[in-house]
Amino acid sequence: MASAPQPLSLRLGRDGLRALDEIARRRGLTRAEAARQAIAETAERDRRRSGLAAEANRLARDPSYVREAREVAALMEQLRGPR
């Protein structure tokens, strides 16, 4: 069961309000809906970045992956030829 929307008051300042108005205008939304979308999109981007960072850290600690990455890098250097 979804929770009821909670009111929120924001003080965006001139630049923030201008950016929100631009998002709302481009998307044909109200300011409130534009703000909700922007918050949801930012949260999703942050989740993806965190997941990517965790994956990169995991791979960096995997000796077989590091070895393979070095082999690929060396091969790429050979294929590039002399500078």
MOPAC internal coordinates of N, CA, C and O (Angstrom, degrees):
PM7 1SCF
backbone

  N    0.0000 0     0.00 0     0.00 0    0    0    0
  C    1.4415 1     0.00 0     0.00 0    1    0    0
  C    1.5319 1   109.05 1     0.00 0    2    1    0
  O    1.2310 1   120.43 1   -52.88 1    3    2    1
  N    1.3016 1   116.79 1   127.12 1    3    2    1
  C    1.4678 1   121.60 1  -178.44 1    5    3    2
  C    1.5199 1   110.09 1   -75.07 1    6    5    3
  O    1.2310 1   121.38 1   -34.61 1    7    6    5
  N    1.3107 1   114.96 1   145.39 1    7    6    5
  C    1.4582 1   118.47 1   178.43 1    9    7    6
  C    1.5212 1   109.38 1   -81.38 1   10    9    7
  O    1.2310 1   121.36 1   -23.28 1   11   10    9
  N    1.3043 1   115.00 1   156.72 1   11   10    9
  C    1.4643 1   120.84 1   179.56 1   13   11   10
  C    1.5173 1   109.36 1   -69.12 1   14   13   11
  O    1.2310 1   120.06 1   -35.05 1   15   14   13
  N    1.3269 1   117.49 1   144.95 1   15   14   13
  C    1.4694 1   120.05 1   177.87 1   17   15   14
  C    1.5219 1   110.58 1   -58.25 1   18   17   15
  O    1.2310 1   120.90 1   -39.45 1   19   18   17
  N    1.2982 1   115.89 1   140.55 1   19   18   17
  C    1.4577 1   122.34 1   179.00 1   21   19   18
  C    1.5164 1   109.00 1  -105.79 1   22   21   19
  O    1.2310 1   119.76 1   -44.00 1   23   22   21
  N    1.3142 1   118.07 1   136.00 1   23   22   21
  C    1.4614 1   120.11 1   178.19 1   25   23   22
  C    1.5279 1   110.41 1   -67.63 1   26   25   23
  O    1.2310 1   121.52 1   -31.17 1   27   26   25
  N    1.3160 1   114.70 1   148.83 1   27   26   25
  C    1.4549 1   120.92 1   179.38 1   29   27   26
  C    1.5124 1   107.88 1  -144.37 1   30   29   27
  O    1.2310 1   121.15 1   -43.31 1   31   30   29
  N    1.2932 1   115.40 1   136.69 1   31   30   29
  C    1.4549 1   120.51 1   177.55 1   33   31   30
  C    1.5187 1   108.10 1  -114.21 1   34   33   31
  O    1.2310 1   120.47 1   -50.13 1   35   34   33
  N    1.3234 1   116.71 1   129.87 1   35   34   33
  C    1.4605 1   121.72 1   180.00 1   37   35   34
  C    1.5197 1   110.32 1  -123.24 1   38   37   35
  O    1.2310 1   121.06 1   -37.51 1   39   38   37
  N    1.3003 1   115.57 1   142.49 1   39   38   37
  C    1.4653 1   120.96 1   171.17 1   41   39   38
  C    1.5172 1   106.40 1  -109.79 1   42   41   39
  O    1.2310 1   121.15 1   -79.02 1   43   42   41
  N    1.3103 1   115.40 1   100.98 1   43   42   41
  C    1.4533 1   120.83 1  -172.06 1   45   43   42
  C    1.5176 1   113.98 1   -86.65 1   46   45   43
  O    1.2310 1   120.09 1   155.69 1   47   46   45
  N    1.2749 1   117.44 1   -24.31 1   47   46   45
  C    1.4583 1   119.30 1  -172.96 1   49   47   46
  C    1.5252 1   109.71 1    78.25 1   50   49   47
  O    1.2310 1   121.42 1    -7.21 1   51   50   49
  N    1.2929 1   114.89 1   172.79 1   51   50   49
  C    1.4686 1   120.25 1  -175.26 1   53   51   50
  C    1.5309 1   112.14 1   -62.07 1   54   53   51
  O    1.2310 1   120.07 1   132.48 1   55   54   53
  N    1.3469 1   117.47 1   -47.52 1   55   54   53
  C    1.4615 1   120.47 1  -177.99 1   57   55   54
  C    1.5290 1   111.86 1   -66.01 1   58   57   55
  O    1.2310 1   120.73 1   137.59 1   59   58   57
  N    1.3277 1   116.22 1   -42.41 1   59   58   57
  C    1.4591 1   120.07 1   178.96 1   61   59   58
  C    1.5158 1   112.12 1   -63.62 1   62   61   59
  O    1.2310 1   120.74 1   137.22 1   63   62   61
  N    1.3218 1   116.18 1   -42.78 1   63   62   61
  C    1.4547 1   120.25 1   179.16 1   65   63   62
  C    1.5220 1   110.90 1   -65.97 1   66   65   63
  O    1.2310 1   120.40 1   140.61 1   67   66   65
  N    1.3154 1   116.84 1   -39.39 1   67   66   65
  C    1.4675 1   121.05 1   177.84 1   69   67   66
  C    1.5399 1   109.92 1   -62.59 1   70   69   67
  O    1.2310 1   120.62 1   136.63 1   71   70   69
  N    1.3316 1   116.41 1   -43.37 1   71   70   69
  C    1.4609 1   120.32 1   179.38 1   73   71   70
  C    1.5285 1   110.75 1   -65.25 1   74   73   71
  O    1.2310 1   120.19 1   137.69 1   75   74   73
  N    1.3248 1   117.24 1   -42.31 1   75   74   73
  C    1.4572 1   121.11 1   178.78 1   77   75   74
  C    1.5183 1   110.50 1   -63.24 1   78   77   75
  O    1.2310 1   120.25 1   135.97 1   79   78   77
  N    1.3262 1   117.13 1   -44.03 1   79   78   77
  C    1.4631 1   120.44 1   177.76 1   81   79   78
  C    1.5253 1   110.97 1   -60.37 1   82   81   79
  O    1.2310 1   120.52 1   140.45 1   83   82   81
  N    1.3237 1   116.61 1   -39.55 1   83   82   81
  C    1.4619 1   120.09 1   179.58 1   85   83   82
  C    1.5289 1   111.27 1   -64.40 1   86   85   83
  O    1.2310 1   120.50 1   134.93 1   87   86   85
  N    1.3334 1   116.65 1   -45.07 1   87   86   85
  C    1.4652 1   120.64 1   177.69 1   89   87   86
  C    1.5236 1   109.98 1   -60.22 1   90   89   87
  O    1.2310 1   120.79 1   132.48 1   91   90   89
  N    1.3279 1   116.09 1   -47.52 1   91   90   89
  C    1.4665 1   120.64 1  -178.60 1   93   91   90
  C    1.5240 1   111.07 1   -61.25 1   94   93   91
  O    1.2310 1   120.55 1   136.03 1   95   94   93
  N    1.3203 1   116.56 1   -43.97 1   95   94   93
  C    1.4674 1   120.38 1  -179.27 1   97   95   94
  C    1.5295 1   110.96 1   -63.97 1   98   97   95
  O    1.2310 1   120.43 1   132.00 1   99   98   97
  N    1.3433 1   116.78 1   -48.00 1   99   98   97
  C    1.4696 1   120.75 1  -178.08 1  101   99   98
  C    1.5138 1   112.10 1   -61.84 1  102  101   99
  O    1.2310 1   120.65 1   143.81 1  103  102  101
  N    1.3259 1   116.36 1   -36.19 1  103  102  101
  C    1.4599 1   120.35 1  -176.47 1  105  103  102
  C    1.5193 1   113.33 1   -94.25 1  106  105  103
  O    1.2310 1   120.54 1   174.00 1  107  106  105
  N    1.3186 1   116.58 1    -6.00 1  107  106  105
  C    1.4651 1   120.06 1  -178.96 1  109  107  106
  C    1.5165 1   112.25 1    68.06 1  110  109  107
  O    1.2310 1   120.91 1  -139.09 1  111  110  109
  N    1.3286 1   115.87 1    40.91 1  111  110  109
  C    1.4653 1   121.52 1  -176.71 1  113  111  110
  C    1.5165 1   110.79 1  -119.95 1  114  113  111
  O    1.2310 1   121.54 1   -13.10 1  115  114  113
  N    1.3167 1   114.66 1   166.90 1  115  114  113
  C    1.4562 1   119.28 1   169.55 1  117  115  114
  C    1.5258 1   107.94 1   -75.39 1  118  117  115
  O    1.2310 1   120.73 1   -16.26 1  119  118  117
  N    1.3111 1   116.20 1   163.74 1  119  118  117
  C    1.4682 1   119.98 1   176.23 1  121  119  118
  C    1.5216 1   110.66 1   -58.12 1  122  121  119
  O    1.2310 1   120.77 1   137.12 1  123  122  121
  N    1.3239 1   116.14 1   -42.88 1  123  122  121
  C    1.4657 1   120.17 1  -177.56 1  125  123  122
  C    1.5259 1   110.88 1   -61.52 1  126  125  123
  O    1.2310 1   120.50 1   134.00 1  127  126  125
  N    1.3294 1   116.65 1   -46.00 1  127  126  125
  C    1.4668 1   119.46 1  -179.75 1  129  127  126
  C    1.5233 1   110.85 1   -67.94 1  130  129  127
  O    1.2310 1   119.96 1   142.20 1  131  130  129
  N    1.3217 1   117.69 1   -37.80 1  131  130  129
  C    1.4678 1   120.84 1   176.79 1  133  131  130
  C    1.5283 1   110.22 1   -61.97 1  134  133  131
  O    1.2310 1   120.20 1   138.38 1  135  134  133
  N    1.3242 1   117.22 1   -41.62 1  135  134  133
  C    1.4691 1   121.05 1   178.62 1  137  135  134
  C    1.5219 1   110.21 1   -64.57 1  138  137  135
  O    1.2310 1   120.01 1   135.81 1  139  138  137
  N    1.3384 1   117.59 1   -44.19 1  139  138  137
  C    1.4632 1   120.55 1   178.69 1  141  139  138
  C    1.5235 1   110.94 1   -60.06 1  142  141  139
  O    1.2310 1   120.51 1   134.34 1  143  142  141
  N    1.3314 1   116.63 1   -45.66 1  143  142  141
  C    1.4624 1   120.16 1   179.41 1  145  143  142
  C    1.5247 1   111.26 1   -63.16 1  146  145  143
  O    1.2310 1   120.25 1   135.41 1  147  146  145
  N    1.3169 1   117.12 1   -44.59 1  147  146  145
  C    1.4634 1   120.72 1  -178.37 1  149  147  146
  C    1.5261 1   110.69 1   -61.80 1  150  149  147
  O    1.2310 1   120.17 1   139.31 1  151  150  149
  N    1.3155 1   117.27 1   -40.69 1  151  150  149
  C    1.4633 1   121.11 1   179.04 1  153  151  150
  C    1.5276 1   109.80 1   -65.52 1  154  153  151
  O    1.2310 1   119.98 1   133.76 1  155  154  153
  N    1.3272 1   117.64 1   -46.24 1  155  154  153
  C    1.4707 1   121.39 1  -179.78 1  157  155  154
  C    1.5251 1   110.91 1   -63.03 1  158  157  155
  O    1.2310 1   120.23 1   137.92 1  159  158  157
  N    1.3305 1   117.16 1   -42.08 1  159  158  157
  C    1.4655 1   120.93 1  -179.75 1  161  159  158
  C    1.5274 1   111.15 1   -66.29 1  162  161  159
  O    1.2310 1   120.37 1   140.39 1  163  162  161
  N    1.3086 1   116.91 1   -39.61 1  163  162  161
  C    1.4622 1   120.36 1   178.57 1  165  163  162
  C    1.5210 1   110.47 1   -65.46 1  166  165  163
  O    1.2310 1   120.32 1   137.40 1  167  166  165
  N    1.3229 1   116.99 1   -42.60 1  167  166  165
  C    1.4706 1   120.68 1   178.66 1  169  167  166
  C    1.5289 1   110.22 1   -61.65 1  170  169  167
  O    1.2310 1   119.94 1   137.80 1  171  170  169
  N    1.3136 1   117.72 1   -42.20 1  171  170  169
  C    1.4698 1   121.39 1   179.39 1  173  171  170
  C    1.5229 1   110.65 1   -64.99 1  174  173  171
  O    1.2310 1   119.93 1   137.15 1  175  174  173
  N    1.3323 1   117.74 1   -42.85 1  175  174  173
  C    1.4750 1   121.09 1   177.21 1  177  175  174
  C    1.5201 1   110.68 1   -60.13 1  178  177  175
  O    1.2310 1   120.65 1   136.81 1  179  178  177
  N    1.3222 1   116.36 1   -43.19 1  179  178  177
  C    1.4650 1   120.37 1   179.14 1  181  179  178
  C    1.5279 1   111.00 1   -63.11 1  182  181  179
  O    1.2310 1   120.16 1   139.10 1  183  182  181
  N    1.3442 1   117.29 1   -40.90 1  183  182  181
  C    1.4726 1   120.37 1   177.60 1  185  183  182
  C    1.5231 1   110.57 1   -62.32 1  186  185  183
  O    1.2310 1   120.42 1   136.11 1  187  186  185
  N    1.3433 1   116.80 1   -43.89 1  187  186  185
  C    1.4720 1   120.11 1   179.45 1  189  187  186
  C    1.5186 1   110.96 1   -63.61 1  190  189  187
  O    1.2310 1   120.27 1   134.91 1  191  190  189
  N    1.3314 1   117.10 1   -45.09 1  191  190  189
  C    1.4695 1   120.53 1   179.17 1  193  191  190
  C    1.5184 1   111.16 1   -60.48 1  194  193  191
  O    1.2310 1   120.34 1   136.92 1  195  194  193
  N    1.3144 1   116.96 1   -43.08 1  195  194  193
  C    1.4628 1   120.97 1   178.77 1  197  195  194
  C    1.5184 1   110.25 1   -62.09 1  198  197  195
  O    1.2310 1   120.50 1   138.53 1  199  198  197
  N    1.3114 1   116.65 1   -41.47 1  199  198  197
  C    1.4618 1   120.54 1   178.49 1  201  199  198
  C    1.5140 1   111.41 1   -65.10 1  202  201  199
  O    1.2310 1   120.29 1   138.17 1  203  202  201
  N    1.3235 1   117.04 1   -41.83 1  203  202  201
  C    1.4616 1   120.63 1   178.50 1  205  203  202
  C    1.5107 1   111.54 1   -65.70 1  206  205  203
  O    1.2310 1   120.46 1   138.61 1  207  206  205
  N    1.3281 1   116.72 1   -41.39 1  207  206  205
  C    1.4616 1   120.45 1   178.83 1  209  207  206
  C    1.5259 1   110.38 1   -63.57 1  210  209  207
  O    1.2310 1   120.16 1   138.80 1  211  210  209
  N    1.3291 1   117.29 1   -41.20 1  211  210  209
  C    1.4606 1   120.76 1   178.96 1  213  211  210
  C    1.5244 1   110.19 1   -64.39 1  214  213  211
  O    1.2310 1   120.15 1   138.81 1  215  214  213
  N    1.3181 1   117.32 1   -41.19 1  215  214  213
  C    1.4628 1   121.46 1   178.45 1  217  215  214
  C    1.5264 1   110.85 1   -64.62 1  218  217  215
  O    1.2310 1   120.09 1   136.96 1  219  218  217
  N    1.3302 1   117.44 1   -43.04 1  219  218  217
  C    1.4654 1   120.79 1   178.41 1  221  219  218
  C    1.5249 1   110.52 1   -62.62 1  222  221  219
  O    1.2310 1   120.05 1   137.81 1  223  222  221
  N    1.3237 1   117.50 1   -42.19 1  223  222  221
  C    1.4675 1   120.88 1   177.84 1  225  223  222
  C    1.5234 1   111.57 1   -63.61 1  226  225  223
  O    1.2310 1   120.84 1   139.03 1  227  226  225
  N    1.3199 1   116.01 1   -40.97 1  227  226  225
  C    1.4693 1   120.00 1   178.74 1  229  227  226
  C    1.5232 1   110.15 1   -62.68 1  230  229  227
  O    1.2310 1   120.54 1   134.32 1  231  230  229
  N    1.3351 1   116.57 1   -45.68 1  231  230  229
  C    1.4659 1   120.13 1  -179.43 1  233  231  230
  C    1.5289 1   111.69 1   -65.43 1  234  233  231
  O    1.2310 1   120.39 1   142.34 1  235  234  233
  N    1.3266 1   116.86 1   -37.66 1  235  234  233
  C    1.4617 1   120.46 1  -179.74 1  237  235  234
  C    1.5319 1   111.37 1   -64.39 1  238  237  235
  O    1.2310 1   120.20 1   156.37 1  239  238  237
  N    1.3178 1   117.21 1   -23.63 1  239  238  237
  C    1.4678 1   121.08 1   179.10 1  241  239  238
  C    1.5282 1   112.58 1   -93.97 1  242  241  239
  O    1.2310 1   120.38 1   179.16 1  243  242  241
  N    1.3328 1   116.88 1    -0.84 1  243  242  241
  C    1.4703 1   121.58 1  -179.32 1  245  243  242
  C    1.5258 1   108.80 1   -94.70 1  246  245  243
  O    1.2310 1   119.87 1   -73.07 1  247  246  245
  N    1.3389 1   117.86 1   106.93 1  247  246  245
  C    1.4625 1   120.37 1  -175.28 1  249  247  246
  C    1.5309 1   113.57 1   -57.65 1  250  249  247
  O    1.2310 1   119.87 1   142.56 1  251  250  249
  N    1.3199 1   117.85 1   -37.44 1  251  250  249
  C    1.4705 1   119.11 1  -179.55 1  253  251  250
  C    1.5269 1   110.92 1   -68.08 1  254  253  251
  O    1.2310 1   120.23 1   143.12 1  255  254  253
  N    1.3247 1   117.16 1   -36.88 1  255  254  253
  C    1.4660 1   119.57 1   177.33 1  257  255  254
  C    1.5245 1   110.57 1   -67.07 1  258  257  255
  O    1.2310 1   120.60 1   135.39 1  259  258  257
  N    1.3356 1   116.46 1   -44.61 1  259  258  257
  C    1.4690 1   120.73 1  -179.67 1  261  259  258
  C    1.5289 1   109.63 1   -60.80 1  262  261  259
  O    1.2310 1   120.21 1   136.79 1  263  262  261
  N    1.3192 1   117.20 1   -43.21 1  263  262  261
  C    1.4638 1   121.20 1   178.90 1  265  263  262
  C    1.5275 1   110.63 1   -60.82 1  266  265  263
  O    1.2310 1   120.59 1   133.48 1  267  266  265
  N    1.3260 1   116.48 1   -46.52 1  267  266  265
  C    1.4655 1   120.28 1   179.72 1  269  267  266
  C    1.5286 1   111.37 1   -64.01 1  270  269  267
  O    1.2310 1   120.17 1   139.78 1  271  270  269
  N    1.3199 1   117.28 1   -40.22 1  271  270  269
  C    1.4665 1   120.56 1   179.39 1  273  271  270
  C    1.5236 1   110.30 1   -63.43 1  274  273  271
  O    1.2310 1   120.34 1   139.89 1  275  274  273
  N    1.3235 1   116.96 1   -40.11 1  275  274  273
  C    1.4666 1   120.00 1   177.49 1  277  275  274
  C    1.5190 1   111.57 1   -65.68 1  278  277  275
  O    1.2310 1   120.48 1   141.36 1  279  278  277
  N    1.3269 1   116.69 1   -38.64 1  279  278  277
  C    1.4692 1   120.44 1   177.68 1  281  279  278
  C    1.5299 1   110.41 1   -63.63 1  282  281  279
  O    1.2310 1   120.46 1   136.94 1  283  282  281
  N    1.3118 1   116.72 1   -43.06 1  283  282  281
  C    1.4671 1   120.66 1   178.89 1  285  283  282
  C    1.5234 1   110.22 1   -64.34 1  286  285  283
  O    1.2310 1   120.15 1   137.84 1  287  286  285
  N    1.3180 1   117.32 1   -42.16 1  287  286  285
  C    1.4677 1   120.63 1   179.13 1  289  287  286
  C    1.5223 1   110.61 1   -62.78 1  290  289  287
  O    1.2310 1   120.27 1   138.69 1  291  290  289
  N    1.3366 1   117.09 1   -41.31 1  291  290  289
  C    1.4660 1   120.58 1   178.83 1  293  291  290
  C    1.5250 1   110.24 1   -64.83 1  294  293  291
  O    1.2310 1   120.23 1   138.42 1  295  294  293
  N    1.3198 1   117.17 1   -41.58 1  295  294  293
  C    1.4652 1   121.09 1   178.12 1  297  295  294
  C    1.5255 1   110.78 1   -62.56 1  298  297  295
  O    1.2310 1   120.50 1   138.09 1  299  298  297
  N    1.3135 1   116.64 1   -41.91 1  299  298  297
  C    1.4638 1   120.63 1   179.17 1  301  299  298
  C    1.5396 1   110.63 1   -62.43 1  302  301  299
  O    1.2310 1   120.52 1   141.09 1  303  302  301
  N    1.3219 1   116.61 1   -38.91 1  303  302  301
  C    1.4629 1   120.95 1   177.24 1  305  303  302
  C    1.5225 1   110.46 1   -63.11 1  306  305  303
  O    1.2310 1   120.48 1   137.06 1  307  306  305
  N    1.3315 1   116.69 1   -42.94 1  307  306  305
  C    1.4692 1   120.38 1   178.57 1  309  307  306
  C    1.5222 1   110.89 1   -63.21 1  310  309  307
  O    1.2310 1   120.57 1   136.60 1  311  310  309
  N    1.3160 1   116.51 1   -43.40 1  311  310  309
  C    1.4757 1   120.58 1  -178.05 1  313  311  310
  C    1.5114 1   111.70 1   -67.07 1  314  313  311
  O    1.2310 1   120.50 1   150.55 1  315  314  313
  N    1.3225 1   116.64 1   -29.45 1  315  314  313
  C    1.4609 1   120.03 1  -179.16 1  317  315  314
  C    1.5184 1   111.17 1   -66.78 1  318  317  315
  O    1.2310 1   120.66 1   148.36 1  319  318  317
  N    1.2964 1   116.35 1   -31.64 1  319  318  317
  C    1.4623 1   120.05 1   178.68 1  321  319  318
  C    1.5099 1   112.28 1    80.93 1  322  321  319
  O    1.2310 1   121.05 1     5.80 1  323  322  321
  N    1.3380 1   115.60 1  -174.20 1  323  322  321
  C    1.4692 1   120.06 1  -177.90 1  325  323  322
  C    1.5245 1   111.49 1   -66.55 1  326  325  323
  O    1.2310 1   121.21 1   -29.42 1  327  326  325
  N    1.3039 1   115.29 1   150.58 1  327  326  325
  C    1.4755 1   120.77 1  -179.05 1  329  327  326
  C    1.4805 1   110.95 1   -84.70 1  330  329  327
  O    1.2310 1   120.10 1   180.00 1  331  330  329

